Amino acid sequence: MAEGQQPPQTVASFETSLDELEKVVKELESGDLSLDRSLELFSRGVDLSDSCRKQLEQAETRVEMLIRKEGTYQPEPFRPEK
């Protein structure tokens, strides 16, 4: 890798991102932070939230592609069992 170049960023797993987002929220809710730290955490939280949302959308697309009806694939909303 050439000097000055940064390695490509890898996307953390959904579970890892969600866990970190929960920690960020807890720290923000503590209320004992400086403005700079609050803004830093808020920005990180937005990034993590976007990453989780994108991963969920990709998973939803894969699930829709796998649902098969009458010989063709048709999207069907996910309905968790109760």
C-alpha positions as CSV (number, residue, x, y, z in Angstrom):
1,M,0.0,0.0,0.0
2,A,1.4,3.4,-1.0
3,E,2.4,5.8,1.8
4,G,-0.5,8.1,2.7
5,Q,-3.2,5.7,1.6
6,Q,-5.6,4.4,4.1
7,P,-6.7,0.7,4.0
8,P,-10.3,0.2,2.8
9,Q,-12.8,0.3,5.6
10,T,-14.6,-2.9,6.3
11,V,-18.3,-2.9,7.3
12,A,-18.9,-4.2,10.8
13,S,-21.5,-6.9,11.2
14,F,-25.0,-5.8,12.0
15,E,-24.8,-7.2,15.5
16,T,-21.5,-5.4,16.2
17,S,-22.8,-2.1,14.8
18,L,-26.1,-2.4,16.8
19,D,-24.2,-3.1,20.0
20,E,-21.9,-0.1,19.5
21,L,-25.0,2.1,18.7
22,E,-26.6,1.0,22.0
23,K,-23.4,2.0,23.9
24,V,-23.3,5.3,22.1
25,V,-27.0,6.0,23.1
26,K,-26.3,5.0,26.7
27,E,-23.3,7.4,26.9
28,L,-25.3,10.2,25.3
29,E,-28.2,9.6,27.8
30,S,-25.8,9.9,30.7
31,G,-25.8,13.7,30.2
32,D,-22.4,14.1,31.7
33,L,-20.6,14.9,28.4
34,S,-19.0,18.0,27.0
35,L,-20.5,19.5,23.9
36,D,-17.6,18.3,21.7
37,R,-18.0,14.7,23.0
38,S,-21.8,14.8,22.6
39,L,-21.4,15.9,18.9
40,E,-18.7,13.2,18.3
41,L,-21.0,10.5,19.7
42,F,-24.0,11.8,17.9
43,S,-22.1,11.7,14.6
44,R,-20.9,8.2,15.3
45,G,-24.5,7.2,16.2
46,V,-25.8,8.5,12.9
47,D,-23.1,6.6,11.0
48,L,-23.9,3.4,12.9
49,S,-27.7,3.8,12.4
50,D,-27.1,4.3,8.6
51,S,-25.0,1.2,8.5
52,C,-27.6,-0.9,10.3
53,R,-30.4,0.4,8.1
54,K,-28.5,-0.4,4.9
55,Q,-27.7,-3.9,6.2
56,L,-31.3,-4.5,7.1
57,E,-32.4,-3.3,3.6
58,Q,-29.9,-5.7,2.0
59,A,-31.2,-8.6,4.1
60,E,-34.8,-7.7,3.2
61,T,-33.9,-7.7,-0.5
62,R,-32.3,-11.2,-0.2
63,V,-35.3,-12.6,1.7
64,E,-37.7,-11.2,-0.9
65,M,-35.6,-12.8,-3.6
66,L,-35.8,-16.2,-1.9
67,I,-39.5,-16.3,-1.4
68,R,-41.1,-18.4,-4.2
69,K,-44.7,-18.6,-5.1
70,E,-46.2,-20.5,-8.0
71,G,-42.9,-21.0,-9.8
72,T,-41.9,-17.3,-9.6
73,Y,-40.2,-15.2,-7.0
74,Q,-42.5,-12.6,-5.6
75,P,-41.8,-10.2,-2.7
76,E,-43.7,-10.9,0.4
77,P,-43.4,-9.0,3.7
78,F,-41.7,-10.7,6.6
79,R,-44.2,-11.8,9.2
80,P,-42.5,-13.0,12.4
81,E,-44.2,-15.8,14.2
82,K,-45.8,-14.9,17.5
